[in-house]
Amino acid sequence: MNVIELLADLQALHEKATARAGELHAQIKHLTAALVEIEARLTDWRPPGKSSPNSHRPKKTPIEHGLLPLVEAPVHTVLP
Protein backbone atom coordinates (compact mmCIF):
# COMPACT_ATOMS: atom_id res chain seq x y z
CA MET A 1 0.00 0.00 0.00
CA ASN A 2 1.44 3.34 -0.95
CA VAL A 3 1.01 6.63 0.86
CA ILE A 4 -1.77 7.85 -1.46
CA GLU A 5 -3.84 4.71 -0.83
CA LEU A 6 -3.25 5.01 2.91
CA LEU A 7 -4.41 8.63 2.90
CA ALA A 8 -7.49 7.72 0.84
CA ASP A 9 -8.38 4.96 3.33
CA LEU A 10 -7.88 7.34 6.25
CA GLN A 11 -10.09 9.93 4.56
CA ALA A 12 -12.84 7.34 4.03
CA LEU A 13 -12.63 6.25 7.67
CA HIS A 14 -12.75 9.88 8.78
CA GLU A 15 -15.87 10.52 6.71
CA LYS A 16 -17.60 7.43 8.15
CA ALA A 17 -16.67 8.44 11.69
CA THR A 18 -17.91 11.99 11.10
CA ALA A 19 -21.23 10.70 9.75
CA ARG A 20 -21.64 8.36 12.72
CA ALA A 21 -20.83 11.17 15.15
CA GLY A 22 -23.55 13.26 13.51
CA GLU A 23 -26.05 10.41 13.90
CA LEU A 24 -25.12 9.98 17.56
CA HIS A 25 -25.38 13.73 18.17
CA ALA A 26 -28.88 13.76 16.67
CA GLN A 27 -29.88 10.78 18.80
CA ILE A 28 -28.57 12.49 21.95
CA LYS A 29 -30.58 15.61 21.13
CA HIS A 30 -33.72 13.51 20.58
CA LEU A 31 -33.26 11.56 23.83
CA THR A 32 -32.53 14.74 25.78
CA ALA A 33 -35.73 16.34 24.51
CA ALA A 34 -37.68 13.20 25.42
CA LEU A 35 -36.17 13.22 28.90
CA VAL A 36 -37.12 16.86 29.42
CA GLU A 37 -40.68 16.10 28.33
CA ILE A 38 -40.94 13.10 30.67
CA GLU A 39 -39.53 15.10 33.59
CA ALA A 40 -42.13 17.81 32.95
CA ARG A 41 -44.91 15.22 32.85
CA LEU A 42 -43.70 13.66 36.09
CA THR A 43 -43.65 17.09 37.75
CA ASP A 44 -47.27 17.64 36.68
CA TRP A 45 -48.19 14.11 37.71
CA ARG A 46 -46.87 14.27 41.30
CA PRO A 47 -48.80 16.63 43.57
CA PRO A 48 -46.43 19.01 45.40
CA GLY A 49 -46.37 19.31 49.18
CA LYS A 50 -47.94 16.02 50.19
CA SER A 51 -47.40 15.42 53.91
CA SER A 52 -47.63 11.63 53.66
CA PRO A 53 -44.35 9.78 54.32
CA ASN A 54 -44.93 7.89 51.08
CA SER A 55 -45.60 11.01 49.01
CA HIS A 56 -42.60 10.19 46.84
CA ARG A 57 -44.15 6.83 45.90
CA PRO A 58 -47.08 7.25 43.50
CA LYS A 59 -49.95 4.78 43.53
CA LYS A 60 -49.59 4.17 39.82
CA THR A 61 -46.43 3.87 37.78
CA PRO A 62 -45.65 6.30 34.95
CA ILE A 63 -46.38 3.47 32.50
CA GLU A 64 -49.84 2.93 34.05
CA HIS A 65 -50.51 6.66 33.73
CA GLY A 66 -49.45 6.54 30.08
CA LEU A 67 -46.46 8.82 30.66
CA LEU A 68 -43.93 6.27 29.44
CA PRO A 69 -44.32 3.80 26.60
CA LEU A 70 -44.18 0.12 27.50
CA VAL A 71 -41.15 -1.35 25.76
CA GLU A 72 -40.60 -5.06 25.91
CA ALA A 73 -37.04 -6.33 26.14
CA PRO A 74 -35.88 -8.83 23.55
CA VAL A 75 -35.98 -12.45 24.66
CA HIS A 76 -32.66 -14.28 24.54
CA THR A 77 -32.70 -18.04 24.29
CA VAL A 78 -29.91 -19.88 26.06
CA LEU A 79 -28.96 -23.07 24.32
CA PRO A 80 -27.62 -26.00 26.39
N, CA, C and O atoms as CSV, one atom per row, in Angstrom:
chain,resi,resn,atom,element,x,y,z
A,1,MET,N,N,0.857,-1.173,0.000
A,1,MET,CA,C,0.000,0.000,0.000
A,1,MET,C,C,0.902,1.235,0.000
A,1,MET,O,O,1.820,1.354,0.812
A,2,ASN,N,N,0.626,2.125,-0.905
A,2,ASN,CA,C,1.443,3.335,-0.950
A,2,ASN,C,C,0.794,4.429,-0.103
A,2,ASN,O,O,-0.295,4.242,0.441
A,3,VAL,N,N,1.452,5.533,0.000
A,3,VAL,CA,C,1.006,6.632,0.859
A,3,VAL,C,C,-0.328,7.201,0.379
A,3,VAL,O,O,-1.177,7.551,1.199
A,4,ILE,N,N,-0.524,7.297,-0.923
A,4,ILE,CA,C,-1.769,7.853,-1.457
A,4,ILE,C,C,-2.953,6.951,-1.095
A,4,ILE,O,O,-4.014,7.447,-0.717
A,5,GLU,N,N,-2.779,5.631,-1.207
A,5,GLU,CA,C,-3.842,4.707,-0.831
A,5,GLU,C,C,-4.135,4.774,0.672
A,5,GLU,O,O,-5.292,4.721,1.089
A,6,LEU,N,N,-3.091,4.891,1.467
A,6,LEU,CA,C,-3.251,5.006,2.911
A,6,LEU,C,C,-4.037,6.267,3.269
A,6,LEU,O,O,-4.939,6.220,4.105
A,7,LEU,N,N,-3.703,7.376,2.649
A,7,LEU,CA,C,-4.414,8.627,2.902
A,7,LEU,C,C,-5.871,8.541,2.448
A,7,LEU,O,O,-6.758,9.069,3.118
A,8,ALA,N,N,-6.122,7.887,1.328
A,8,ALA,CA,C,-7.494,7.719,0.842
A,8,ALA,C,C,-8.311,6.872,1.820
A,8,ALA,O,O,-9.468,7.181,2.101
A,9,ASP,N,N,-7.693,5.789,2.341
A,9,ASP,CA,C,-8.376,4.957,3.326
A,9,ASP,C,C,-8.649,5.737,4.614
A,9,ASP,O,O,-9.727,5.617,5.197
A,10,LEU,N,N,-7.688,6.523,5.048
A,10,LEU,CA,C,-7.882,7.336,6.245
A,10,LEU,C,C,-8.991,8.361,6.047
A,10,LEU,O,O,-9.786,8.605,6.955
A,11,GLN,N,N,-9.044,8.958,4.864
A,11,GLN,CA,C,-10.091,9.931,4.558
A,11,GLN,C,C,-11.467,9.271,4.582
A,11,GLN,O,O,-12.424,9.849,5.097
A,12,ALA,N,N,-11.569,8.068,4.030
A,12,ALA,CA,C,-12.842,7.336,4.033
A,12,ALA,C,C,-13.268,6.993,5.463
A,12,ALA,O,O,-14.439,7.133,5.817
A,13,LEU,N,N,-12.320,6.549,6.274
A,13,LEU,CA,C,-12.633,6.248,7.671
A,13,LEU,C,C,-13.057,7.500,8.427
A,13,LEU,O,O,-13.966,7.451,9.255
A,14,HIS,N,N,-12.403,8.614,8.146
A,14,HIS,CA,C,-12.753,9.879,8.784
A,14,HIS,C,C,-14.177,10.295,8.414
A,14,HIS,O,O,-14.939,10.738,9.273
A,15,GLU,N,N,-14.527,10.155,7.161
A,15,GLU,CA,C,-15.869,10.519,6.712
A,15,GLU,C,C,-16.929,9.643,7.359
A,15,GLU,O,O,-17.988,10.137,7.745
A,16,LYS,N,N,-16.654,8.330,7.485
A,16,LYS,CA,C,-17.597,7.430,8.149
A,16,LYS,C,C,-17.746,7.798,9.627
A,16,LYS,O,O,-18.854,7.822,10.163
A,17,ALA,N,N,-16.621,8.084,10.271
A,17,ALA,CA,C,-16.665,8.444,11.686
A,17,ALA,C,C,-17.414,9.757,11.900
A,17,ALA,O,O,-18.159,9.900,12.870
A,18,THR,N,N,-17.219,10.704,11.005
A,18,THR,CA,C,-17.913,11.990,11.102
A,18,THR,C,C,-19.414,11.801,10.917
A,18,THR,O,O,-20.210,12.411,11.631
A,19,ALA,N,N,-19.802,10.966,9.970
A,19,ALA,CA,C,-21.226,10.697,9.746
A,19,ALA,C,C,-21.839,10.019,10.967
A,19,ALA,O,O,-22.943,10.368,11.385
A,20,ARG,N,N,-21.133,9.063,11.531
A,20,ARG,CA,C,-21.639,8.357,12.716
A,20,ARG,C,C,-21.747,9.311,13.904
A,20,ARG,O,O,-22.713,9.247,14.664
A,21,ALA,N,N,-20.775,10.182,14.064
A,21,ALA,CA,C,-20.830,11.168,15.151
A,21,ALA,C,C,-22.045,12.071,14.993
A,21,ALA,O,O,-22.693,12.420,15.980
A,22,GLY,N,N,-22.356,12.448,13.765
A,22,GLY,CA,C,-23.550,13.259,13.512
A,22,GLY,C,C,-24.826,12.517,13.881
A,22,GLY,O,O,-25.743,13.100,14.459
A,23,GLU,N,N,-24.886,11.224,13.545
A,23,GLU,CA,C,-26.049,10.413,13.904
A,23,GLU,C,C,-26.196,10.320,15.416
A,23,GLU,O,O,-27.297,10.461,15.949
A,24,LEU,N,N,-25.086,10.082,16.104
A,24,LEU,CA,C,-25.124,9.978,17.560
A,24,LEU,C,C,-25.515,11.307,18.202
A,24,LEU,O,O,-26.253,11.328,19.187
A,25,HIS,N,N,-25.027,12.404,17.653
A,25,HIS,CA,C,-25.378,13.726,18.174
A,25,HIS,C,C,-26.886,13.968,18.031
A,25,HIS,O,O,-27.524,14.479,18.951
A,26,ALA,N,N,-27.444,13.603,16.890
A,26,ALA,CA,C,-28.882,13.765,16.674
A,26,ALA,C,C,-29.671,12.889,17.639
A,26,ALA,O,O,-30.703,13.310,18.160
A,27,GLN,N,N,-29.193,11.681,17.876
A,27,GLN,CA,C,-29.878,10.782,18.797
A,27,GLN,C,C,-29.825,11.332,20.223
A,27,GLN,O,O,-30.812,11.248,20.954
A,28,ILE,N,N,-28.691,11.889,20.621
A,28,ILE,CA,C,-28.568,12.489,21.950
A,28,ILE,C,C,-29.535,13.652,22.098
A,28,ILE,O,O,-30.180,13.791,23.138
A,29,LYS,N,N,-29.645,14.488,21.075
A,29,LYS,CA,C,-30.585,15.613,21.133
A,29,LYS,C,C,-32.020,15.109,21.278
A,29,LYS,O,O,-32.797,15.651,22.064
A,30,HIS,N,N,-32.366,14.072,20.517
A,30,HIS,CA,C,-33.718,13.512,20.577
A,30,HIS,C,C,-34.000,12.941,21.969
A,30,HIS,O,O,-35.057,13.202,22.543
A,31,LEU,N,N,-33.060,12.167,22.511
A,31,LEU,CA,C,-33.259,11.562,23.825
A,31,LEU,C,C,-33.302,12.611,24.925
A,31,LEU,O,O,-34.049,12.464,25.893
A,32,THR,N,N,-32.513,13.661,24.789
A,32,THR,CA,C,-32.526,14.738,25.781
A,32,THR,C,C,-33.874,15.442,25.774
A,32,THR,O,O,-34.421,15.747,26.834
A,33,ALA,N,N,-34.408,15.699,24.598
A,33,ALA,CA,C,-35.727,16.341,24.505
A,33,ALA,C,C,-36.803,15.441,25.099
A,33,ALA,O,O,-37.708,15.924,25.780
A,34,ALA,N,N,-36.714,14.138,24.848
A,34,ALA,CA,C,-37.684,13.203,25.418
A,34,ALA,C,C,-37.580,13.170,26.933
A,34,ALA,O,O,-38.598,13.106,27.623
A,35,LEU,N,N,-36.367,13.214,27.455
A,35,LEU,CA,C,-36.171,13.219,28.904
A,35,LEU,C,C,-36.759,14.475,29.537
A,35,LEU,O,O,-37.393,14.402,30.590
A,36,VAL,N,N,-36.554,15.609,28.909
A,36,VAL,CA,C,-37.116,16.865,29.424
A,36,VAL,C,C,-38.637,16.785,29.449
A,36,VAL,O,O,-39.270,17.222,30.411
A,37,GLU,N,N,-39.221,16.230,28.396
A,37,GLU,CA,C,-40.681,16.098,28.333
A,37,GLU,C,C,-41.189,15.166,29.427
A,37,GLU,O,O,-42.194,15.465,30.071
A,38,ILE,N,N,-40.518,14.054,29.643
A,38,ILE,CA,C,-40.941,13.102,30.673
A,38,ILE,C,C,-40.800,13.724,32.056
A,38,ILE,O,O,-41.676,13.554,32.904
A,39,GLU,N,N,-39.709,14.439,32.289
A,39,GLU,CA,C,-39.534,15.095,33.589
A,39,GLU,C,C,-40.646,16.114,33.834
A,39,GLU,O,O,-41.142,16.236,34.954
A,40,ALA,N,N,-41.034,16.840,32.799
A,40,ALA,CA,C,-42.127,17.808,32.946
A,40,ALA,C,C,-43.438,17.093,33.249
A,40,ALA,O,O,-44.212,17.551,34.089
A,41,ARG,N,N,-43.690,15.987,32.582
A,41,ARG,CA,C,-44.915,15.223,32.846
A,41,ARG,C,C,-44.921,14.679,34.270
A,41,ARG,O,O,-45.951,14.707,34.945
A,42,LEU,N,N,-43.778,14.187,34.726
A,42,LEU,CA,C,-43.704,13.659,36.087
A,42,LEU,C,C,-43.924,14.764,37.116
A,42,LEU,O,O,-44.538,14.524,38.155
A,43,THR,N,N,-43.434,15.962,36.841
A,43,THR,CA,C,-43.650,17.086,37.746
A,43,THR,C,C,-45.129,17.407,37.832
A,43,THR,O,O,-45.643,17.673,38.918
A,44,ASP,N,N,-45.823,17.387,36.696
A,44,ASP,CA,C,-47.266,17.637,36.682
A,44,ASP,C,C,-48.038,16.496,37.335
A,44,ASP,O,O,-49.105,16.714,37.909
A,45,TRP,N,N,-47.509,15.299,37.251
A,45,TRP,CA,C,-48.192,14.105,37.715
A,45,TRP,C,C,-48.150,13.999,39.239
A,45,TRP,O,O,-49.119,13.544,39.847
A,46,ARG,N,N,-47.040,14.412,39.868
A,46,ARG,CA,C,-46.871,14.274,41.305
A,46,ARG,C,C,-47.337,15.540,42.000
A,46,ARG,O,O,-46.795,16.616,41.749
A,47,PRO,N,N,-48.332,15.431,42.869
A,47,PRO,CA,C,-48.797,16.628,43.569
A,47,PRO,C,C,-47.727,17.160,44.524
A,47,PRO,O,O,-47.149,16.383,45.284
A,48,PRO,N,N,-47.452,18.458,44.502
A,48,PRO,CA,C,-46.431,19.014,45.397
A,48,PRO,C,C,-46.955,19.142,46.819
A,48,PRO,O,O,-48.152,19.336,47.029
A,49,GLY,N,N,-46.055,19.032,47.798
A,49,GLY,CA,C,-46.372,19.315,49.181
A,49,GLY,C,C,-47.208,18.282,49.900
A,49,GLY,O,O,-47.873,18.619,50.879
A,50,LYS,N,N,-47.201,17.051,49.460
A,50,LYS,CA,C,-47.943,16.025,50.185
A,50,LYS,C,C,-47.239,15.768,51.513
A,50,LYS,O,O,-46.011,15.699,51.559
A,51,SER,N,N,-48.012,15.623,52.599
A,51,SER,CA,C,-47.405,15.416,53.907
A,51,SER,C,C,-47.229,13.944,54.234
A,51,SER,O,O,-46.607,13.613,55.243
A,52,SER,N,N,-47.754,13.062,53.419
A,52,SER,CA,C,-47.633,11.630,53.662
A,52,SER,C,C,-46.178,11.194,53.558
A,52,SER,O,O,-45.449,11.699,52.704
A,53,PRO,N,N,-45.731,10.254,54.420
A,53,PRO,CA,C,-44.348,9.783,54.319
A,53,PRO,C,C,-44.079,9.068,53.009
A,53,PRO,O,O,-42.926,8.964,52.591
A,54,ASN,N,N,-45.109,8.578,52.358
A,54,ASN,CA,C,-44.934,7.887,51.081
A,54,ASN,C,C,-45.294,8.781,49.906
A,54,ASN,O,O,-45.663,8.285,48.842
A,55,SER,N,N,-45.192,10.103,50.085
A,55,SER,CA,C,-45.596,11.008,49.007
A,55,SER,C,C,-44.703,10.873,47.783
A,55,SER,O,O,-45.107,11.227,46.676
A,56,HIS,N,N,-43.494,10.365,47.978
A,56,HIS,CA,C,-42.596,10.186,46.839
A,56,HIS,C,C,-42.910,8.904,46.068
A,56,HIS,O,O,-42.334,8.676,45.005
A,57,ARG,N,N,-43.801,8.072,46.575
A,57,ARG,CA,C,-44.154,6.827,45.902
A,57,ARG,C,C,-45.581,6.922,45.371
A,57,ARG,O,O,-46.535,6.802,46.140
A,58,PRO,N,N,-45.737,7.134,44.068
A,58,PRO,CA,C,-47.083,7.251,43.501
A,58,PRO,C,C,-47.821,5.918,43.556
A,58,PRO,O,O,-47.204,4.855,43.637
A,59,LYS,N,N,-49.152,5.990,43.511
A,59,LYS,CA,C,-49.954,4.780,43.532
A,59,LYS,C,C,-49.882,4.042,42.205
A,59,LYS,O,O,-49.978,2.816,42.161
A,60,LYS,N,N,-49.715,4.783,41.140
A,60,LYS,CA,C,-49.587,4.174,39.818
A,60,LYS,C,C,-48.219,4.518,39.259
A,60,LYS,O,O,-47.640,5.557,39.574
A,61,THR,N,N,-47.716,3.619,38.419
A,61,THR,CA,C,-46.432,3.865,37.782
A,61,THR,C,C,-46.624,4.815,36.602
A,61,THR,O,O,-47.743,4.982,36.116
A,62,PRO,N,N,-45.532,5.441,36.138
A,62,PRO,CA,C,-45.648,6.300,34.950
A,62,PRO,C,C,-46.184,5.548,33.733
A,62,PRO,O,O,-46.870,6.135,32.896
A,63,ILE,N,N,-45.876,4.255,33.628
A,63,ILE,CA,C,-46.384,3.473,32.499
A,63,ILE,C,C,-47.900,3.333,32.623
A,63,ILE,O,O,-48.617,3.462,31.631
A,64,GLU,N,N,-48.393,3.069,33.840
A,64,GLU,CA,C,-49.835,2.932,34.053
A,64,GLU,C,C,-50.569,4.241,33.773
A,64,GLU,O,O,-51.720,4.225,33.338
A,65,HIS,N,N,-49.914,5.365,34.017
A,65,HIS,CA,C,-50.511,6.664,33.731
A,65,HIS,C,C,-50.358,7.060,32.261
A,65,HIS,O,O,-50.877,8.093,31.837
A,66,GLY,N,N,-49.653,6.246,31.492
A,66,GLY,CA,C,-49.452,6.543,30.082
A,66,GLY,C,C,-48.376,7.582,29.830
A,66,GLY,O,O,-48.307,8.156,28.743
A,67,LEU,N,N,-47.523,7.833,30.840
A,67,LEU,CA,C,-46.463,8.819,30.655
A,67,LEU,C,C,-45.263,8.229,29.929
A,67,LEU,O,O,-44.540,8.942,29.233
A,68,LEU,N,N,-45.050,6.930,30.088
A,68,LEU,CA,C,-43.929,6.272,29.442
A,68,LEU,C,C,-44.462,5.132,28.588
A,68,LEU,O,O,-45.399,4.442,28.989
A,69,PRO,N,N,-43.878,4.928,27.426
A,69,PRO,CA,C,-44.317,3.801,26.603
A,69,PRO,C,C,-43.814,2.491,27.191
A,69,PRO,O,O,-42.725,2.448,27.763
A,70,LEU,N,N,-44.588,1.433,27.058
A,70,LEU,CA,C,-44.177,0.118,27.497
A,70,LEU,C,C,-43.325,-0.494,26.401
A,70,LEU,O,O,-43.792,-0.707,25.282
A,71,VAL,N,N,-42.086,-0.772,26.728
A,71,VAL,CA,C,-41.149,-1.350,25.759
A,71,VAL,C,C,-40.734,-2.709,26.283
A,71,VAL,O,O,-40.215,-2.828,27.393
A,72,GLU,N,N,-40.963,-3.720,25.487
A,72,GLU,CA,C,-40.598,-5.061,25.908
A,72,GLU,C,C,-39.163,-5.343,25.501
A,72,GLU,O,O,-38.735,-5.002,24.398
A,73,ALA,N,N,-38.430,-5.970,26.407
A,73,ALA,CA,C,-37.038,-6.329,26.143
A,73,ALA,C,C,-37.001,-7.558,25.243
A,73,ALA,O,O,-37.886,-8.411,25.317
A,74,PRO,N,N,-35.987,-7.651,24.398
A,74,PRO,CA,C,-35.878,-8.830,23.551
A,74,PRO,C,C,-35.623,-10.077,24.398
A,74,PRO,O,O,-34.955,-10.016,25.430
A,75,VAL,N,N,-36.157,-11.192,23.951
A,75,VAL,CA,C,-35.980,-12.451,24.665
A,75,VAL,C,C,-34.765,-13.152,24.084
A,75,VAL,O,O,-34.646,-13.318,22.870
A,76,HIS,N,N,-33.867,-13.558,24.968
A,76,HIS,CA,C,-32.664,-14.282,24.540
A,76,HIS,C,C,-32.805,-15.737,24.945
A,76,HIS,O,O,-33.081,-16.037,26.107
A,77,THR,N,N,-32.620,-16.626,24.015
A,77,THR,CA,C,-32.704,-18.043,24.288
A,77,THR,C,C,-31.310,-18.571,24.591
A,77,THR,O,O,-30.364,-18.335,23.839
A,78,VAL,N,N,-31.199,-19.278,25.687
A,78,VAL,CA,C,-29.913,-19.878,26.057
A,78,VAL,C,C,-29.947,-21.334,25.642
A,78,VAL,O,O,-30.795,-22.106,26.090
A,79,LEU,N,N,-29.028,-21.690,24.793
A,79,LEU,CA,C,-28.963,-23.072,24.323
A,79,LEU,C,C,-28.081,-23.876,25.256
A,79,LEU,O,O,-27.095,-23.360,25.781
A,80,PRO,N,N,-28.435,-25.155,25.470
A,80,PRO,CA,C,-27.624,-25.997,26.387
A,80,PRO,C,C,-26.251,-26.259,25.839
A,80,PRO,O,O,-25.451,-26.943,26.478
